[in-house]
Each structure stands twice: as structure tokens, then as C-alpha cells.
Amino acid sequence: MRRFLAMIGMIGLLLGLSLSGCARAPQSPSGGSGRVTLGMSYIPDIQFAPFYVAESNGLFTQAGVDAHLRHHGSNEGLFTALLAGEEDYVLAGGDEVVQARSEGMDVVAIGQYYRTYPITIIVPENSDIHSAADLAGRSIGVPGRFGESWFGLLVALSQAGLSQSDVSIVEIGYTQRAALTTGRVEAIIGFSNNDQVQFAAAGIPTRTVPLTASGTVPLQSTVLVTTSQRLATHQDEAKRVVAGMTEGIRATIAAPASAVTAAQKFIPTLADQGGESAASATLKATIPLWTHPDGTVSADMDEEAWVAMCSFMLQQGIITSAVEAKDAMNNTATTP
């Protein structure tokens, strides 16, 4: 988005959460017409392919949903339209849901989109950094102190027994390639299905280092979100929306080339030179984020993992008031 989760972090947290002090109850969604509006970040991107496929191939219709896909305006907060009743569902990070709830917003996750947290440490191929513990005394580039890149760095430091003062944190904006190749920083925190893909496409030899030695990250990535109020009054609809999204993921994984074709009417840049090949590379790197380790797809969420996330975010000061996992996520829509 371009950059999906980072832009969500920047726009959603800086704009959306800034409205939390005057948060209001959602208004009547979608004008009562029966059409369901699904919100995504403001830049169309191949990482939304399951939604493009579900809309183009009639998968939402088959699930009983009259779906309308909407990309946010560039000056719009992540949850602004949802809370104003202009959207019925929106994609957001699970960690962003928890942060929003801590600020008083009535948002709840109802289905998992990314099963794996996409943030990773990226270093030059010849770097002697091989684990998060090796970051001690090193310079690390992040877009800013917000969003999933920032949260991912906090995970890496925490799990390695390091504090922020043990490293040099450099806010580099979205200049990851220049910052790493010129030696301004020794590592960057980026997305496995975006930044690392772009380095490879540019022929820059880099490799990834996991945030934790175990591979387990105490954060939840992208989920489908609605309001508690809408979930309570539209449970059948929520199930249909989650079902359409899930079938879109399965169809995208089964036929990636067809998914790129379906995305062409949503992503104007695919017509640019190299656009399709770049999208295909990103899609290939994104597919593992949608699946369980055995390759299966489901939208159910792990409540214990959400409990761990809420605890971690409070401990790290990402949120200043406790959030109960059971309030931030609800698996009602994932059960038949």
C-alpha cells in the first residue's frame, strides 16, 4: 500500500487515532441500501488481491454479499470512515485495533487476513548481523516511531534483551533502499513482502533476519475490522463478508497469475512497464502470510495470541490503558 501496512500505521495512527478524543458512535452504515462497503488503504496494491479476485470472480456475490471496495482518501484516518458509517468493514493491523480501542474507539477484529507478521530485519547480504541480539550498538532505520515497522523493532529489542538506548534508531522515512545501500544505517526494519522484494528487484544483495529467535512475534498483523455495534446487529452479514474474503484468499493462492489479471482494473500502475512482474513478485512473497504452516487458509483468530499482544503493547507503552483481548477480537464471524 505503497506501502500497505506502513502507510496504514502512519495514516491510521497519526490521523485516525488523533480523532479518538472526540470518538463518536457509528452512524447508520452504507445508507441502509444493503450494499456493504469494504475499506482499504488509499493506494490500490496487489496485497489486496483476494478482495479484487472476490469482487471480480463473484465470490462475494456467491457468499451473499453486495460488496463495494473503497480505497481511502490520502488524508483520511484508518478508522474514520468506519466510525462515521461510510464503511462497514476495513482492513487494519491487529495491533492497530488494540491501539484504537485503548483510545476509546469501538472497533473489533472479526477475521484474520495475514496470519504471519510481515515485519523483518533487513541487512546487506555480507552483514555480520545474524540475529536481533546482533543489533546491539548498530544503527537501525525505521520510517518513524509509528506503525508495524516500529512495533516490530520493539519486539526485536525486547526479545533480544536490548533497550532502545542499546541501539541507534534512525528515522529514515521511506528511503530504505538509499539508507541501507549508502551505509547511513546498518539495518532497516521492513516488510518481507515489500521492502525485501524491492531490494531483490533492484539487484541489491540483502537478506532478512527474524525479529525473534523463536519466530514467534507477540503481535497480530492485518485483520478484517468492523464495529462492535455492527457485529452485534449484522452477524450473518459479517459471516458472509469473512467467507467471501477467505474464498478470495484461496482463489488468489490457487491461481496467482489470474489474481494479477483481476487486479488490473483496480491498480492502474500494473499497466506500467514492469508493473505486472513487480506485482507477481510481491504476490509470491505475500502468499505465505495468508496461510497456516500446513498451507491451509482460515480466518479464525487465536485469542491467546491476542492476549499476549495486549500485554506486550501495554508493557512497551504502545498503549497506556489496558485492553481486553475479548473486546478487541471476536471469532463469531469465522464460525459457520
N, C-alpha and C positions, 0 to 999 in steps of 0.2 A: 504494500500500500504506500510513491514509492518509497514509504516503507510501512508495510501493513501494521505491525504491532508497535513499532516505534512511534509512528505518526499517531496511532490511537493513544499511546501513552502521552505524547506531547499535547495533542489537541484535547483529548479526553480529560487528562488530569489538570492541565493548566486552564482550560476553558470550562469544561463541564463541571469539575469539582469546585471551581470558583463560584459557581452558582448555588452551591449547596446551602449557603447561609439563608437563601430565600427559596429553598426547595418547596415545591407545591405538589399537591396530589394530582395524578394524571387526569387529563380531561378525557372525553369520550373519544376512543381511538378510531381513526380511519373513517370518520363521519358516519359510522353505522351502516356502511354500504355492503358489508360482507367481505370486502377486499382486505387482505392482510398485507401490511407494509413491513418489509424486512430491511433493516438499515445496515449499511456497511460503511467503511471509511470512505473518504471523499475521492480517492483515486482508484478507479477500476483496476483490478490486478488479477493475475492468473491464480493467486491463492484463494480467490473466491470462486474458483471453477465449479465446485459442487453446486453452488447456487445458480450459476449460469446454466449448467447442464440440467439441473432440476427444472428450471424455467423453460429452457429450450426444448427439452425432451418430454415435457408434460408430466414430470414426476410429481410436482406439487399438485397438479390437477388430479392425478391418479390418487393422491393421498387425501383429496377432498379440500384443497386449499386454493383459493384465488389469490395467488401471490403477486405482489408488486415489489420489485427490487429497487432500492433507493440508496444512492451514494450521497453521503453528507456534503454539505457545503464546506468550503475550506475554513470558514470562521465559525463553524458550529461545534459545540461541545459534544462529546461522545454520547451522553445520555440526554441531551437537551430535547431532542425530538421525541424520544421515548416518553419522557416525563410530561411533555406538552401534549401527548396524544397524537402526534404527527407520524409516529412509527409505533408498531405493535411489538416488534422484536428487533434486537440489534446484536451484532457480534461484538464481543469485548473480551478482554483478558479476565480470567477468574480473579486475579489479584486486583484488577481494577474494580470489579464488582464489590469485593471486600472493602476496598478503599472508599468507594462511593457510599456504601452502607454506613461506614463509620462516620461519614459526613451527613447522614440523615436522608439519603436518597432511597426511595422504595424500588430497588432493583433486585432481581433474583435470577440466578443461573438455572436453566431448565434442560440443558443438553450440552454434552461435550463436543467440541469441534476439533481442536488439536488435543491429542492425548499426550503428546510429549512437549515439554517446554522447549521452545526453539532456540533459546539463547545459548551461546557458546563463547569460549575464549578463542580468539584467532591470533596466530603468531606467524612470523616468517618461517618457512619450512626449515631453515637452519638454526632456528632459535633453540636455546637450551632450556626454555620453559616447557616442561612436560606435565606439570600438574598445577593446580591452583596454589599450592604451597610455594611453588617457584616464583610466584608473583611478588614475594617479599622484596622490597627495595626497588621494584620495577615501576616504570611509567605505563599507565593503562588509559586508553582512550575510551570515552563514552560520549554519546550525543549530548547528554546533560544529566542532571540528577533527577530523572523522572523516568517513568515507563519501565518496560520489561528489561531493557539493557541495564538500567540502574539497579533494578531489583535483582537481576542475575548476578551482577558484580557483588552485591551484598551477600548473596548466597555463597558465592565462591570464597569470599573473605571469611565469612562465618564458619564454613565447613573446614577451611584450612587453618583455623585458629588465628586468623590475622584481623587486624583492625584497619580502619581507613588510614590511620596515621602510619601504618607499616608499608604503604604503597604511595605512589604519586598518581593521583587521579587527575586526568586532563580532560576538560570538556572540549570536544573537537567538533561538535555539531555533526553534520552528515558528510564529513570529509574523511571517512575511514580509510579509503584507499590511499590518499595522499599522506595522511598522518602515519600510516604504517610503512609505506614504501620509502618515505623520506627520513624515517627514523625519529620523527617527532615523538612517537610513543613506541614502546616495545611490544605492546599487545593491545588489541581492541576487544571490546565486548560487542558481539554482533549476532546476527541471525544465521543459523545454519542453512536456511533455505533462501537467503537473500544475499547477505554480505559475502559469505564464503563462495556462493555461486558466482557472484560478480568478480571476485578475485580470480577464480578459475577461468572465467570467460576472458578476462584481460590477460591471461597467461602469467599471472603473478603467483609464484610458488608460496603457498601458505598451507597451514594445517590447523586443525581445531584441537582444543584441549577442553575436556569436560569441566563443568563447573564444580562437580564433586567427584571424589574418588569412587563412590558407590554408584554414581549415575543417577541417584535419586535427588530430585530437586523439590524443596518444600513449597512450591508454588504451582498453581494451575494456570494453564495458558487459555487459549481462546475458547469461549463458550457462547451458546445462544442465550440471550437475556431478555426478560420481559419484566413487568412489574408484578408484585405480589397480588395486587388488586386484579389485574387482568388474568393471572393464572387461576385465581380463585373462581372467577366468573366464566372463564373460557378454557376449561381443562381439556375438553375434546379437541378444540381448535389447536391448543398447544401441542397435543399429541400428534396431530396431523402435520403441523409445521415441522416438528422434530423428525417425524417419519420421512417427510419429503427431503429434508436436509440430509438425513442418513442415507437415503437411496441415491441422492446426488453424489455423496462421497463415494459410495460403492461403484456407481457408474463411471465416475472420474478415474478411479483406480483401475477399473477393468479396461478402459479404453482412453488412455491419456491423449492420444492424437485427436480423437473425436472431441475430447473436452477442450483442447486448444481451438479447434474449429468452432465449437459452440460459443467460445468466449470472444470470438472476433467481433460480434455485433455489440459487445459491451466494452471492449478495450480497443480504442482507436489506434494505439501505438503498435498493435500487432501487425498492422499493415506496413510499418516502417521496416527498413532493411535490417535484417537480423532479429526482428521482433518475435517471430514465431520460434526461432531456435532458442532465444533467451527465455521465452515463456516455457518452452518444453523443459529446459534445464532447471528452471525454478520449480516446475510442477514435479519433476522427478525427485527433487530434494524435499518436496513438501509431502509427498505421499506417505513416507514413514511416520510423519507427525499425526496422521489421521488414524493409524491402526494400532491395535493391541500388538504385543510381541509376536503373537501367532498369526498376524496378518488379518485378523477379523476386524470388523467395524461395528461399533455400537455407540450410542450417545449417553449411556449411563455414567454417572459421576461417582467418585469414591469419596464418601463422606469423611472417612478418616483422614484422607489426604487434605480435605478442606479444613478440617480441624487443625492439622499441622500447619497449614498455610496461615490461618487466622492467628495462631500462636506466634509464628515466625514474624509476621508483619507487625504485630504488637511489640514483640521483643526488639525488633530493629528500628522501631519508631516510625515505620511507614504509615501506620495508623496510630492515633493517640487514644482511641477508645476501643474497648473490646467489641468484637463482632462474633456472634454465634454462627457456626457453620450451617446449622439447620435453618437459619434465617437467610443466608446468602445463596444457598443452593437447594434445589428440590427436584427429586427424581420422578415426580408424578407423571411428567410428560414422556418419560422414557420407558414406561411400563405399558404393555398392550392393554 
